[in-house]
Amino acid sequence: MKRESVISQLADKEKVFDFVVIGGGATGLGIAVDAVTRGYSVALFEQNDFTKGTSSRSTKLVHGGVRYLAQGDVSLVLEALRERGLLRNNAPHLVKDQTFLIPCYHWWEGPFYTIGLILYDLMAGKLSLGRSICIGPKRALQTIPRLVSKGMTAGVIYHDGQFDDSRLAMNLVRSAVDGGGCVLNYMKVTDLLKEGNKVSGVVVRDLECDTVYNVKAHSVINATGVFADDILQMNEPGKRRTVRPSQGVHLVLDSSFLESDCAVMIPKTSDGRVLFAVPWHNKVVVGTTDTLMDCPVDEPVALEQEVQFILETAGKYLTKAPKRSDVLSVFAGLRPLAAPRSEGTKTKEISRSHKLIREKSGLITIIGGKWTTYRKMAQDTLDLAIRYMHVPTRDCKTETFAIHGSKPSPDFTDPLYVYGSDAEEIKQLSQSSPEMGEKLHPDYDYTVGEVVWLIRNEMPRTLEDVLARRLRILFMDARAAMAMAPQVASILARERGKDINWQEKQLEAFNKVASNYILN
């Protein structure tokens, strides 16, 4: 997957793609994969790196949404549970069964949550991951030793899915490119092409070399998430905003804070939300918050009150109460919620269902949704687009499509399991010479060979791309990422034929971003 060969598809100025997708997050990539598997031509443009925004900053769960069931949003839960099962079948190397425990401290909570979660299981049908059961406090503490025991009346065990968001995204990129798609990062859409009052393509600028392309398409899809209004303004200046970003923050702690492979779910925090503590790559991801923000930014930063809320809430339930100094990484992401009709609407009251908008110009915009339902969002978007296009209708194939890297029965103890069927190539490269087998950090298994493979096969353009969204180390341990940065920058510069000046600028830019992931 070389950027140069992919971008060559844009050389023919007369070519008309069936679809141009703007945005390289979960939704946009899902649309690109859906399009190529149906046999359509597609070009996707992302102004930063793939999943630079919302889609790399999730709670790492593929879930039906227990709290949406409590809110009565049954249709969303049914859809998400079905998609959870399909995704586990289609990407078993990245999506796995995760056991959760709800600690109960009032007599009524055990039976109340058990009944609700049995209903949750029944709604999943044949795609259920396991049965929910109520257990006594003794067994609950054996399951997660670090839970506060005082006052515990019961524990409720249930099952959901856990995954690695950016790794799944990269496999979707590979799937789309394998199918002939033109999928590119660092390509900024600067305007829409129009014939009369109809959108007929996009003007896109390659941010690496400043080349501008006019790319024609039968249908243009705006899947830019929190930045959807930027594209809508190109189509109709002055249009009322459609998206209101909501910030969610996560703290990453050492695994000793749970001492268990089981996750914790607190169903009702002091502000009425849900708090998760989820094992992830031998760490614990704790979150999240839900704070309405005024406008989207490329690199959101956790607010002090969000950090305090998570630390204080986690401290009420864990015997080893986390402190600021325990946080290995803190990351913030922006959810693209449909803008509320009234300013007083709380984010937890806004539906997470996705919403499709078709403009008079033919531009289609998709907003809302979540990682779990990305495939269904893509299908709904393409089905709508095809309805208005003069092309043959073809059925969706992604329900049973094996995503690139798909590998049945993976060994989750292998550090390279996230690469699925590609792992063998990485192992061979790492074993090809002493230099390739060299570890990048004493506390982690990453090798020079792994980084070289990523650079050659997954289109990272910057140091941040490698450390944040390929290796994932910035999201797990920001200080370790900064320690690895000089050597990785050197490898990247060598592989890309860049000089020492470029290398130093990459280091400076990465350290500036990484500093936001560390609590001072």
N, C-alpha and C positions, 0 to 999 in steps of 0.2 A: 504494500500500500504506500506508494510514493506520491507525494503531493504533486510533483512535476507531471507525472503521467495522468493523474486525475484531472489536473487543471487543463490539460491538453484538449479535453472535451469542449472547452469554451472557445477554441480557435476558430471553429466554423461559425462565422457571423450570421449565417442564414439558418442555422439549426434552431428548431423550435422544440423545447422540452414539453412533455405532457404536463409536468408540474415543476414549479420552483418553490422550494420551501425556505422560508427565512427563519433561522433559529436552530441551533444545534444542541438543544437540551433533550430531555426524554421524549417530549411530544414530537418535536421536529424529526428526530432520528427514527422514531416509531413510524412516522408518516413515510419517510424515505424507504424504510424496509418494506412497509406495506406496498408501496408503489412498485418497487422492483420485483417483488414476489408476484405481483399481478401482471407483470410484463410491461409496465409503463416506463417511460424515460423520466428521470428526475434529477434535478440539481438542488443541492442544499448548501446554504451559505450561513456561516456563523461568524459574527464579528470578532469574537475572542477565541478561546479554545472551547472545544466541545465540553459541555456541562460546567463551564466556568461559573455560571450563576446558580440558580436554584437547585439544579439536578445533581450537583455534587455535594449538597449540604443537607441531605435528608437525615432522618432518624435511623436509616439503614434497615427499614422494615418494609416487607411486602405484606400488607395486612388489609383485612376487611374493614377495619375501623370500628372497634368496640364502642367508642364514644358516639359514633354516628348512629349506632343502634339505639343507644340511650336517648339520643335526640329525636328518634322516630324516623330517621332517613333510611327506611328499609330498602328502597330501590338501590341506593348507593352501596349499601352493605352487600346486597345480593350480587351486584355487578363486581364489586371489589373482591369478594370471596371467590367468585368464578375465575376472575383474572389472576388471582393469587395462585390458584391451582394450575392454570394454563402456563403461567410463567415458570413455575417450578418444573413442569414437564419439559418446557422448551429451553430452559437454561439451568439444568440441575447442578452445574459446576459453580453457580453463583447464588442460587436461591435454595435455602435449606430450612428445615423445620426448626423453629425456635420455641422452646418451652418457656412459658411465662408463669409467674406466681403473683397473685394479688394478696398481700397481707391484710388480714381483717382484724380490726380492733374494736368493733361493736358487734353484739350478738347477732344482729340481723344481717350483717354484711355477707357472711358465708352463704346462707341459703339464697339471698337476693342475687348476688353475683353469679352463683352456680346456675340458677335457673336461666339468667340472661345469657350465659355463655353456652349452655346446652342448646339454647335456641340458635345461637351464633354457629355452633357446630352443625346443627340440622340444616341451616340455610346453605352451608357449603356443600351439602349432599355428598356425592362420590368424590369430590375434590377436597374433602376435609383432611386436615393434617393430624388429627388425633382428638380423643375425647377429653372434655373438661370434667374435672372432679374436685370435690371439696375434701380437704385433708385437715387433720388436727394441727395445733400449733407446734407440737413436738416434731412432726414430720416436715412441717414448713421450715422450721429452723435447721433441720438436717439438710434440706434442699438448698437453702441459702443461709449459711451460718452468720452472715453479717447483718441480718435483719434485727431490729429492736424486738426483744421478746416480751417486754413488759406490756401487759394488757392485750396481747394477741389472743384472739378467740378461735381463729381458723386461718386457713390459706386456701385459695382457689387456683388450681392449675388449669391453664388452657394453652392452646397452640396457635402460633401465627408464623409468618415467614420472615427470614432475615437474609439480607443480601448486601452486595457492595455496589453502590449506585454508579460511580464513574467507571468501574470495570465493566458493568453491564452495558453502559453507554458505548464504551470503546468496542465491545463485541457487536453492538448494533451498527456502528460505523463500518466495521469490517464486513458485516452481513450486507449492508447496502452497497459497498464498493465491490464486494464479490459478485453481486447481482448486476453490476454495470452502472451503478449510480455515481453521479459526480458530487461527492460530499467533501466540503472544504472548510477548514477553519481559517481565521484571520482574513475573512472576506466580508467587507462591510457593505450592506445595501444602503446606497445613498439617495436613491429615488426610485419611483415606479415608472415604467414605460406605459404609455397609453395610446390606444388607437381610438380616436373620438373620445368617448367617456368610459371606455372599457380598459381595464388593466391588461396589458399584453406582455408583461415581463418586468425585469428589474435592471437598474443600473448598479453595478457592484464594483467595489474597488479592492484590489489585492493590497492589504496593508503592509505586506513585506516588500513589494517592489513598486507600489503606487500605480500599477496598471489598472485601467478601467475597462470593464466589459459591459456591453449591452446584451443581456441574456433574455431571449424571448421564451414565452411559455403560454400554453393553453389556459393554465390556471396558476395563480399565485396564492400561496398559503402563508399567513402570518402566524408563526408559532414561536414568537419571541418572548412569551411569558410576561414578566413584569415590564418589559419594554414594548409591549404590543401597541401602546398608544403612540409611540414614535412612528411606527409604520402607518397607523391609521391617520396620523396627521399629514403624512405624505399624500395619502389618498384624498383626504378632505380636511384642509387646514381649519382649525377652530372647533373641531368636533369635540363633544363632551367626552371626558375621559372614561374609559371602560374598565381599567384595572386600578385597584388600590393595593399596593404592596403591604404585606404583613410579614414582620421579621420574626424568625424563629432561631433561637440560639441553643447550641449544644456544648457541653463541657466533656472532655475526654479524660478519664482517670485510669490509673493502673488497675489491673484485674483483681488485686487484693481487696478492693472495696466491696466486691461481691463474694469472692472465693467460690464461684459457682458458674456452671455453664448455663444456668437458668437466668432469665431476665426478670426484672421487677416491673410491675405496672401499678402505679398509684392512680386509682380511677377518679379521685376528686381532690385536688389541691386547694389551698386557701383561696385561690381566685377562680375555682370551679373548673379548672382544666385537668388534663391528664399528664402525668409525669412518667417517663420511661427511664430505666437503667438497663441497657442492652449490651451483652458481651459482643465484641466486634474486634477481630484480629488481635486477640489476647489483651484487649483493653475494654473499658466500659464507657459507652456513650450515654450521657445523661441529658435529658431535655424533654420537652422544649418549651419555648415561650411563644407568645402570640401578640406582637405589638404592631399596631397600625403605623405605617411610615408615610411621610408626605410624598416622597418621590424615590424611584429606584436608583441604585448606584451599582457600579461594577463590582466593588469590593466592600460589602456591608461590614460594619464593625459592631460587636456586641456592646450593648449599653450596660452601664454599671448596675442598674437596677435589675436587669435580666440575669446577670451573673449571680448577684446576691440572692435572687429568688430561687434559682436552681440549687445553689449551695445550701441555703437554709431549708428548703423543702427536702432535699436528699438527706440532710443531717437529722431530720425528724424520724427517718425510717432506717438509717444505717448506723450500726454501733460505732463504726469508724467514720465519723462525720468529716466530709471532705472540706479542706481549707483551700484558699487561693493558691497556696504553694504546691498543692497536690495536682493542680490542673496541668495536664501535659499539652493540651491544645484546646482552644476555644474557637468555634466557628459559627458564623451567622449566615443565614440564607433568607431570601425574600420569596414569599409565596405570592403567586399572581391571582389574588382573589378578585372576583367580580366586584366592581365598585358599588358600595351600598347606596341605595336610593336615599336614605336619610343619614346624616352625618353621625347620629348617635349610635348607629348599629355597631355592636361588638363583633370582633373577628370570629369568635367562637360560634356566633349565630349565623354566619354567612356559610351557605352550602359549599362543600368541597366538590360538588358535581361540576363537570366541565360544561362549557357553554360555547356554542358555535354561532358566529355572526357572519352573514354574507352581505356585503355592501352592494349598492346599485352598480358599482364599477366591476363587480365580479370578485373582488378581493375577499378571501375567506380568512377569518381570524378565529383561533381557538384559544380560550383562556380557562383558568381553573384546573381542576383535576389534581391527580397525584401520581407518583411513580407507579403504584400498583396497577392503575387503570390505563397506563400509557398506550397499550396495544389497542384497547377498545376506543380510546380517544382518536387514535390514528385511523382506525377503521371508519368511525363515524365521520371524520373529517373528509376522508377520500370519497366515501359514499355520497356525501353532500356535493363535493366538487364535481364528481363524475356525472351527477344528475344534470348539471348545467353545461357539460362539455360535449363537443361533437366528436367523441371517441367511443369505441366499442366498450360496453360495460363488462367488467371482469370481476369475478367473485374474490373476496378476501381470502388469503391463504395462511394468514399468520397464526390462526388458532393452534395449528399443529406444526408450525415452522420451527425447526431446530436452529436456534441462534448460533452464530459463529462461536466456536469453542465448546459447544455443547458436548458434555461427556457424562454418560450415565455412571452412577455409583462412584463419585469422586472421593479421593482420600482427603478429608478436610484437615488432617494433621500435616499434610504436605504444605510448606509455605507457598508453593507455586500453584496451589489448587485453583486460584482465581483465574488462571490462564486456560483451564480446561485442556482441550486437545492441543493447544499451543505449548503447553508446559514442557513437552519433550524437546522441542527445538531450543528452548531457553536452557534446559539442562545440558544439552550437547554443546551449546555455545560457551556456557560457563565452565565446562570441563575441557574445552579445547586448548587452553593454555593457563599457566599459573596466574597471569594478569587478569584473564577473564573470570577466574574463580575467586579473585580477591574480594573480600567483604568491604562494604562501604561504611559500616558502623559496627562497633563491637557488640552492640545490644540487638542488632537486627540481622536478618539473613540475606538482605539485598546484596547482589554481586555486581561487578562491573559488566559481566556478560548479560545480566538481566537488563541493565540500562541500555547497553548497546542494542539488544534485540528490540526494546521499546522504541528507540530512536529510529531504527530501520523499518519498523513495521506498524507503528501506531501514530505517525504524523505529529509528534510533539515539536513545537517550534521554539519554545522558551524553557528556561530552567524551571520556572514555576509549573509549566505543563507536566514536566517529568515528575517533580517532587510532590505536587499536589494531586494531580488527576491521573497519573499512570502508576507510580509507586504507592501513593496515598499517605506517605509518611508525614507530610505537613499536617494532615488531619488527625494523625495518631500521636505524634510527638514533635512539636514545632521546633524544640531545641535540637533534637536529633537531626531534623531536616536541615537546619542551618549549619550543623556540623558537617553534614554530607555535601552541602551545596558546592564548595570549591572543587571537589573531585568530580562531581557530576557535571558541573559547568565545563570543566576541562574535557570530559568525554564528549559532551554535546558539541563543543566547539570543534573538536577534532573530527567528529562524524559529519558535521555540517560544513566543514572547511572554513571556519570563522577564525578571526585573529584574536590576539590577547585583549585588545580594546573591547571587542564585542563581548568577550568572556567576562571582563570586569563589569561592564554595564549590566549584564545579566545577573551577576552576583548582587550588585547594588539594588537592582529592581526587586529581586527575590527577597532579599533581607528586609526591604521596606514593607513588602506584603506580609512576610512571615512574622514580623514584629506585632502585627494585629492578632496573631493567634496565640500570643503569650500574655498571661496576666502578670502585670508588674506589682 
